[in-house]
């Protein structure tokens, strides 16, 4: 029988490890407590977080105990990793509200009953720290010279790195020490961009306790070209149905590139790996079937079977007979949105979130990518009048696959 470590490896989920053999031995032979940190920077988890929850799920199913650590303390500072500018500072109230939203969403994916997993907030210990004590207990173990060589700081040094952000690594490292001392947590997991923070946490724990702990990162969700996935023109792909509807969520995965679909199936679903490997030979229309399976599986995990069935039905209706459906993403216009009974197609694209700006709307029309009620828009100055809304709505199509219903409220 395949071990959980072999499963993670075969799916391509593991990126780097501090001690590969020891980590494999722990996951295969012990019941290990491990943790993943989530900074509460928004009021919903997004697709990048979802990958981390899937890894947690694999390990929990194998009998290990996850700690989901909500960064109510670290979010007060903000992780500089991967950011060209300082993150917007959030109030404690915003951070706690975001953490509550995360807690609700996470319990859909991880079993927190009977101590099978823990959900903790690092603000419970970080916010109580006296600064002088923190410097003496934690800061003394860090070399500034070494910190400056970390990838997460190097990219920021030219633009400017605030002293506040410079402390982030120390705080995240202390989390690992605290969780080891209080919960017997032996492994920290995270996305591969967190490698510097993770190895420093393991190092701090070893220096203070004399015990070895371990770090492992997993593959970031990127396309074959290395571009980060989980972003659309209108922003991130969220797990909250109010922010990204189940149909839009389904469509995002239905429209991934041919080159990426098998990788996404391996990383993001619990379909048996043998089944996915069997799809690696698929091509042409078979890849469309693979995309449908991917979209259905992930939508079912995030939004439930009923919503996944509805999204699949809607997609089939749209791509089959060109029919309209109530589950299509929609925007409501009020009479006041029409000036003298008219609205330009460009303004409509922006209002519906199909184009992020008028410039982008203009480009889409010039490239022949926009149709209204199945008629291609050829002129960037084209306007729609009340007559176009006689049936109460119009259907805008972008490219071949993005449909949006715009309703005119009487």
Secondary structure as GFF3:
##gff-version 3
##sequence-region A 1 410
A	DSSP	alpha_helix	4	10	.	.	.	ID=ss1
A	DSSP	beta_strand	14	17	.	.	.	ID=ss2
A	DSSP	alpha_helix	20	29	.	.	.	ID=ss3
A	DSSP	beta_strand	33	38	.	.	.	ID=ss4
A	DSSP	alpha_helix	47	61	.	.	.	ID=ss5
A	DSSP	beta_strand	65	70	.	.	.	ID=ss6
A	DSSP	three_ten_helix	74	76	.	.	.	ID=ss7
A	DSSP	alpha_helix	92	106	.	.	.	ID=ss8
A	DSSP	three_ten_helix	113	115	.	.	.	ID=ss9
A	DSSP	beta_strand	117	121	.	.	.	ID=ss10
A	DSSP	alpha_helix	123	126	.	.	.	ID=ss11
A	DSSP	alpha_helix	131	137	.	.	.	ID=ss12
A	DSSP	three_ten_helix	139	141	.	.	.	ID=ss13
A	DSSP	alpha_helix	144	147	.	.	.	ID=ss14
A	DSSP	alpha_helix	151	157	.	.	.	ID=ss15
A	DSSP	alpha_helix	163	166	.	.	.	ID=ss16
A	DSSP	alpha_helix	168	183	.	.	.	ID=ss17
A	DSSP	beta_strand	187	191	.	.	.	ID=ss18
A	DSSP	three_ten_helix	192	194	.	.	.	ID=ss19
A	DSSP	alpha_helix	195	209	.	.	.	ID=ss20
A	DSSP	beta_strand	214	218	.	.	.	ID=ss21
A	DSSP	beta_strand	231	232	.	.	.	ID=ss22
A	DSSP	beta_strand	235	236	.	.	.	ID=ss23
A	DSSP	alpha_helix	246	254	.	.	.	ID=ss24
A	DSSP	alpha_helix	261	268	.	.	.	ID=ss25
A	DSSP	alpha_helix	273	278	.	.	.	ID=ss26
A	DSSP	three_ten_helix	279	281	.	.	.	ID=ss27
A	DSSP	alpha_helix	285	303	.	.	.	ID=ss28
A	DSSP	alpha_helix	305	321	.	.	.	ID=ss29
A	DSSP	beta_strand	330	333	.	.	.	ID=ss30
A	DSSP	three_ten_helix	335	337	.	.	.	ID=ss31
A	DSSP	beta_strand	342	344	.	.	.	ID=ss32
A	DSSP	alpha_helix	345	351	.	.	.	ID=ss33
A	DSSP	alpha_helix	358	366	.	.	.	ID=ss34
A	DSSP	beta_strand	370	372	.	.	.	ID=ss35
A	DSSP	beta_strand	375	376	.	.	.	ID=ss36
A	DSSP	beta_strand	383	385	.	.	.	ID=ss37
A	DSSP	three_ten_helix	386	389	.	.	.	ID=ss38
A	DSSP	beta_strand	393	398	.	.	.	ID=ss39
A	DSSP	beta_strand	402	408	.	.	.	ID=ss40
###
